[in-house]
Amino acid sequence: MENKELTFNHLVDSIRQVHKHLAAQAGRAVNISLTMRNWGIGYYIREYEQNGADRARYGDRLLAMLSERLTETGMEGMAPRSLRLYRQFYLTYPEIWQTVSAESLLRLSPGTIWQSLSAKSVTGTSTGIVETVSPKLQTPPDRLIKSLSFSHFAELVAIEDPLKRTFYEIECIRGNWAVRELKRQIASLYYERSGLSKNKERLAELVKLGAEPAEPELAVRDPYIFEFLGLKPQEVMSESGLEDQLLDKLQNFLLEMGHGFCFEARQKRILIGNTHNFIDLVFYHRILKCHVLVELKVDEFRHEHIGQLNTYVSWYKKHEMTEGDNPPVGILLCTRKDNPLVEYALAGMDNQLFVSKYQLELPKKEDIERFLADQIKEVGRSEWAVHTHK
């Protein structure tokens, strides 16, 4: 066989393929580990609820107290709501115990836990298990945990109809759907439309054409993943290099102005319903006695940006205000090249005296516009210099 000459383009392509393959492999390994951890947690909770020697002592407070104790040990993602989800995950997918991953995991547990689970699963005497479809129609458990992330499962366990849940499992695997795509298809009633459609193949083909595929390389952006890996949100959630650099500059700019800004968080994660949201910057203003939420959009102003920020402000007003606090303030920064537009959202602030003080203490709109314009130019010059020296 004639050896083809190795060119620079071949070198680049070879490295890219190696990276892509191993990044996807690493993503799958992390997803499987996280999925099995959460299933195992759910199993242990359910086993304790049924057979724990001292379970009566905790009663309805079990998950709250368990959450508190686990959090004290440094474990992330162990809020009562999360523990309830893990428990539901086990109840919805008890068949996962048959996988090699589950057997290895549960053999770590003391005494008879593994034997107990095995016996109950075989005899069908385990109470509380969610109704499932016939074994003939079930997606093989090994295929499930290898193909779907835990974020997929978090959406699937909310579906009570077992046949409907199996339908979305299969479509997810066939289409390699991202979690966002799964949510969109459930919301668009794909299962119901498929049942009514006279041409199911055509409908499936249309869905496939418009579906958003999963990107293994970006799996680390999943909130469950970065909690599991012990990463901080700002390490994984930045949308672009430009945005990241501007947020760094903006954070320092506001702190150095000396108007009472106290830094609290970057990429602050909040949970609204079942959706994770991230606020770019959060400060507490000691003079205004309120939180200041800053959202940066490296884009031109759009009305949905105000809606998003107003949602964050409303959430903070309900969940983070304490006695003596004024309502939170939202600052939206939208910029496109050298033409920044700044909008302040004064959600819920009816007190005119406070509004006057707010106008005095917060940076002037013109100052922020000038600062952003200067920083964008500086970042642009830096990036141009890097490219010209390559």
Buried (B, 14 or more C-beta within 10 A) or exposed (E): EEEEEEEEEEEEEEEEEEEEEEBBEBBBEBBBBBBBBBBBBBBBBBBBBEEBEEEEEBEEEBBEEBBEEBEEEEBBBBBBEBBBBBBBBBBBBBBBBEBEBBEEBBEEBEEEBBEBBBEBBEEEEBEEBBEBBEEEEBBEBBBBBBBBBBBBBBBBBEBEEBBBBBBBBEBBBEBBBBBEBBBBBBEEEBBEEBEEEEEEEEBBEEBBEEBBEBEBEEBBBBBBBBBBBEBEBBEBBBBEEBBBBBBEBBBEBBEEBEBBBEEBBBBBBBBEEEEBBBBBBBBBBEEBBBBBBBBBBBEEBEEEBBEBBBBBBBBBBEEBBEEEBBBBBBBBBBBEEEEBBBBBBBBBBEEEEBEEBBEEBBBEBEEBBEBBBEBBEEBEEEEEEEEEEE
